[in-house]
Amino acid sequence: MHPYPTLSIIVPSFNSGRFLEAALTSIVSQSYAPLEVVVQDALSTDCTKEVLARFGPPVVAISERDTGQADALNRGISQSRSDWIGWLNADDLYLPGAFMAVAEVIDRNPGVEFVFGDFNVVNAEGGLVREYRSSPYDWDRLYCRGCYIFSGSLFFKRSLYDEIGPLDEELHVCMDYDFLLRMRERQAQHIQRPLAAFRVHDAAKSSTLGRRARIELDIIARRYRTASRQLQLRKLLWTTYGRVARRAASARNTSLWGRVRGRRTL
């Protein structure tokens, strides 16, 4: 049997029982080994406990209070043991064959330190809304245009995490964006196929914490203000465009918009 890399999937969870079973099923149905799944649950009060009781190994659940998603992810990673790590929010999904696609890219590129793919957007019922194609990793593009890489389609080496440091626990919405910016000058591979699905629903953080996201984006922009003046100007223009575009988010996250505009490259 081919010695595929060990893989840990971290699932931060808080009152996400409505979607958690689908998320975990999308992980364990990958038929990938060796695999471990760490659900880091912040003492949920909904049906999460009942959902977790339906899953045995490789799913391990840890219930303890945390200070937010970044803290939960760091705690989950510290409990995991694999050489490669992925994270899936409890309301999102992996697509069939995602782990094998990642393993094959790692096998062909021994020096690679993180891998990411494209992603789909689905609605609360899991129906396809739109397909998104991510661009290859480019720090300038990432800094200017924001986080065009979906965290659910991102897989990284534990050694990379150890070297660049844990996720910033002061950030509650944009911790993935800051984490990706710290991967500058690391070897990346883009898989040109969707690996995961981002679920849009009324209770999602992306729908409820818009003001907090804007504050954190400003913090991150100041953190990397050593970028050239030209790059800062480009970022300002993209930030202005992004704030206008977000006003049309409810329209863009519909299947009709996806059919009219087609697959979008980020």
C-alpha positions as semicolon CSV with decimal commas, in nm:
position;residue;x (nm);y (nm);z (nm)
1;M;0,000;0,000;0,000
2;H;0,127;0,351;-0,086
3;P;0,253;0,537;0,226
4;Y;0,033;0,845;0,210
5;P;0,108;1,128;0,456
6;T;-0,065;1,126;0,792
7;L;-0,346;1,381;0,802
8;S;-0,529;1,551;1,089
9;I;-0,850;1,744;1,032
10;I;-0,942;1,998;1,299
11;V;-1,310;2,091;1,332
12;P;-1,382;2,392;1,557
13;S;-1,739;2,372;1,679
14;F;-1,988;2,574;1,881
15;N;-2,361;2,512;1,858
16;S;-2,321;2,385;1,502
17;G;-2,512;2,061;1,552
18;R;-2,744;2,147;1,264
19;F;-2,459;2,097;1,015
20;L;-2,197;1,901;1,210
21;E;-2,308;1,554;1,105
22;A;-2,278;1,644;0,736
23;A;-1,934;1,795;0,796
24;L;-1,802;1,489;0,978
25;T;-1,958;1,251;0,724
26;S;-1,777;1,439;0,447
27;I;-1,450;1,370;0,632
28;V;-1,486;1,004;0,729
29;S;-1,633;0,909;0,389
30;Q;-1,306;1,007;0,218
31;S;-1,172;0,650;0,265
32;Y;-0,832;0,792;0,351
33;A;-0,581;0,651;0,598
34;P;-0,399;0,735;0,816
35;L;-0,648;0,996;0,933
36;E;-0,744;1,156;1,262
37;V;-1,028;1,402;1,323
38;V;-1,026;1,635;1,623
39;V;-1,354;1,813;1,698
40;Q;-1,275;2,101;1,931
41;D;-1,613;2,193;2,078
42;A;-1,667;2,499;2,298
43;L;-1,924;2,338;2,530
44;S;-2,210;2,354;2,283
45;T;-2,563;2,362;2,425
46;D;-2,748;2,242;2,114
47;C;-2,760;1,888;1,970
48;T;-2,382;1,871;1,912
49;K;-2,327;1,611;2,186
50;E;-2,586;1,379;2,032
51;V;-2,432;1,420;1,687
52;L;-2,081;1,341;1,813
53;A;-2,209;1,027;1,986
54;R;-2,285;0,881;1,642
55;F;-1,919;0,887;1,541
56;G;-1,637;0,665;1,660
57;P;-1,269;0,657;1,552
58;P;-1,108;0,835;1,381
59;V;-1,324;1,115;1,527
60;V;-1,216;1,239;1,869
61;A;-1,420;1,509;2,044
62;I;-1,276;1,750;2,299
63;S;-1,522;1,969;2,488
64;E;-1,378;2,269;2,669
65;R;-1,423;2,642;2,683
66;D;-1,221;2,853;2,440
67;T;-1,186;3,220;2,352
68;G;-1,290;3,188;1,989
69;Q;-1,228;3,001;1,667
70;A;-0,854;3,067;1,646
71;D;-0,807;2,942;2,002
72;A;-1,014;2,632;1,924
73;L;-0,803;2,561;1,615
74;N;-0,477;2,602;1,804
75;R;-0,604;2,373;2,079
76;G;-0,713;2,112;1,826
77;I;-0,382;2,125;1,641
78;S;-0,193;2,083;1,969
79;Q;-0,395;1,765;2,035
80;S;-0,330;1,621;1,687
81;R;-0,030;1,416;1,580
82;S;-0,020;1,402;1,200
83;D;0,239;1,551;0,965
84;W;-0,027;1,738;0,764
85;I;-0,320;1,942;0,894
86;G;-0,647;2,064;0,748
87;W;-0,929;2,254;0,910
88;L;-1,297;2,238;0,835
89;N;-1,553;2,461;0,999
90;A;-1,843;2,265;1,141
91;D;-2,090;2,401;0,885
92;D;-1,875;2,335;0,577
93;L;-1,801;2,021;0,373
94;Y;-1,519;1,835;0,203
95;L;-1,591;1,712;-0,147
96;P;-1,537;1,347;-0,247
97;G;-1,178;1,256;-0,329
98;A;-1,032;1,572;-0,173
99;F;-0,781;1,398;0,056
100;M;-0,649;1,169;-0,215
101;A;-0,603;1,465;-0,448
102;V;-0,399;1,639;-0,178
103;A;-0,193;1,326;-0,104
104;E;-0,105;1,280;-0,470
105;V;0,015;1,640;-0,501
106;I;0,227;1,602;-0,187
107;D;0,374;1,280;-0,326
108;R;0,472;1,449;-0,654
109;N;0,614;1,759;-0,480
110;P;0,827;1,649;-0,181
111;G;0,922;2,005;-0,084
112;V;0,570;2,146;-0,078
113;E;0,464;2,305;0,253
114;F;0,100;2,388;0,188
115;V;-0,160;2,284;-0,065
116;F;-0,495;2,440;-0,152
117;G;-0,769;2,388;-0,405
118;D;-1,075;2,552;-0,551
119;F;-1,409;2,550;-0,370
120;N;-1,785;2,561;-0,411
121;V;-2,044;2,769;-0,230
122;V;-2,352;2,580;-0,116
123;N;-2,672;2,691;0,055
124;A;-2,809;2,581;0,391
125;E;-2,954;2,265;0,233
126;G;-2,625;2,178;0,059
127;G;-2,736;2,279;-0,290
128;L;-2,472;2,424;-0,519
129;V;-2,481;2,803;-0,543
130;R;-2,161;2,881;-0,729
131;E;-1,814;2,747;-0,812
132;Y;-1,500;2,945;-0,737
133;R;-1,155;2,889;-0,883
134;S;-0,867;3,013;-0,664
135;S;-0,560;3,172;-0,818
136;P;-0,211;3,038;-0,739
137;Y;-0,061;3,171;-0,417
138;D;0,079;3,519;-0,471
139;W;0,155;3,736;-0,166
140;D;0,096;4,067;-0,341
141;R;-0,238;3,949;-0,475
142;L;-0,337;3,811;-0,135
143;Y;-0,243;4,137;0,039
144;C;-0,430;4,354;-0,211
145;R;-0,739;4,148;-0,282
146;G;-0,799;3,972;0,048
147;C;-0,839;3,607;0,133
148;Y;-0,915;3,435;-0,197
149;I;-0,808;3,095;-0,058
150;F;-1,083;2,912;0,132
151;S;-0,963;2,768;0,463
152;G;-1,156;2,446;0,401
153;S;-0,949;2,379;0,089
154;L;-0,617;2,450;0,267
155;F;-0,379;2,179;0,395
156;F;-0,042;2,258;0,554
157;K;0,256;2,080;0,708
158;R;0,282;2,073;1,084
159;S;0,641;2,194;1,054
160;L;0,515;2,506;0,872
161;Y;0,266;2,575;1,151
162;D;0,542;2,531;1,409
163;E;0,770;2,773;1,224
164;I;0,530;3,059;1,143
165;G;0,341;3,032;1,468
166;P;-0,019;2,954;1,567
167;L;-0,328;3,135;1,446
168;D;-0,369;3,479;1,601
169;E;-0,624;3,440;1,880
170;E;-0,695;3,814;1,882
171;L;-0,858;3,768;1,540
172;H;-1,204;3,611;1,541
173;V;-1,299;3,637;1,172
174;C;-0,986;3,694;0,961
175;M;-0,740;3,458;1,132
176;D;-0,711;3,255;0,810
177;Y;-0,614;3,564;0,608
178;D;-0,339;3,658;0,854
179;F;-0,219;3,296;0,865
180;L;-0,193;3,280;0,485
181;L;-0,003;3,609;0,470
182;R;0,255;3,457;0,705
183;M;0,314;3,178;0,451
184;R;0,508;3,417;0,228
185;E;0,805;3,259;0,048
186;R;0,688;2,907;0,138
187;Q;0,640;2,641;-0,126
188;A;0,276;2,611;-0,227
189;Q;0,080;2,401;-0,474
190;H;-0,262;2,490;-0,613
191;I;-0,490;2,199;-0,701
192;Q;-0,715;2,306;-0,986
193;R;-1,028;2,132;-0,864
194;P;-1,276;2,203;-0,583
195;L;-1,180;2,033;-0,259
196;A;-1,440;2,175;-0,022
197;A;-1,770;2,361;0,000
198;F;-1,838;2,679;0,193
199;R;-2,192;2,685;0,330
200;V;-2,387;3,012;0,324
201;H;-2,661;3,043;0,586
202;D;-2,808;3,308;0,811
203;A;-2,613;3,208;1,123
204;A;-2,271;3,186;0,956
205;K;-1,997;3,413;1,092
206;S;-1,948;3,560;0,746
207;S;-2,311;3,671;0,755
208;T;-2,322;3,807;1,111
209;L;-1,978;3,958;1,183
210;G;-1,925;4,195;0,892
211;R;-1,827;4,491;1,111
212;R;-1,579;4,279;1,308
213;A;-1,427;4,156;0,980
214;R;-1,371;4,513;0,862
215;I;-1,196;4,601;1,189
216;E;-0,970;4,297;1,164
217;L;-0,887;4,365;0,800
218;D;-0,771;4,712;0,902
219;I;-0,556;4,559;1,178
220;I;-0,397;4,317;0,931
221;A;-0,338;4,595;0,676
222;R;-0,144;4,793;0,937
223;R;0,046;4,481;1,041
224;Y;0,187;4,444;0,689
225;R;0,222;4,815;0,613
226;T;0,586;4,757;0,508
227;A;0,442;4,672;0,165
228;S;0,532;4,921;-0,108
229;R;0,328;5,240;-0,157
230;Q;0,209;5,110;-0,492
231;L;0,089;4,789;-0,330
232;Q;-0,084;4,983;-0,052
233;L;-0,265;5,193;-0,313
234;R;-0,378;4,879;-0,496
235;K;-0,504;4,740;-0,166
236;L;-0,698;5,060;-0,097
237;L;-0,867;5,036;-0,435
238;W;-0,955;4,669;-0,384
239;T;-1,081;4,737;-0,030
240;T;-1,312;5,008;-0,163
241;Y;-1,436;4,775;-0,436
242;G;-1,486;4,495;-0,183
243;R;-1,700;4,710;0,045
244;V;-1,923;4,801;-0,248
245;A;-1,940;4,440;-0,368
246;R;-2,042;4,312;-0,024
247;R;-2,364;4,510;-0,056
248;A;-2,457;4,272;-0,337
249;A;-2,357;3,960;-0,141
250;S;-2,714;3,838;-0,098
251;A;-2,758;3,845;-0,476
252;R;-2,420;3,687;-0,552
253;N;-2,490;3,397;-0,319
254;T;-2,781;3,266;-0,521
255;S;-2,787;2,984;-0,775
256;L;-2,934;3,220;-1,037
257;W;-2,633;3,453;-1,009
258;G;-2,404;3,152;-1,039
259;R;-2,576;3,037;-1,359
260;V;-2,562;3,384;-1,512
261;R;-2,204;3,470;-1,416
262;G;-2,059;3,118;-1,418
263;R;-1,749;3,001;-1,235
264;R;-1,547;3,289;-1,093
265;T;-1,169;3,308;-1,056
266;L;-1,050;3,479;-0,738
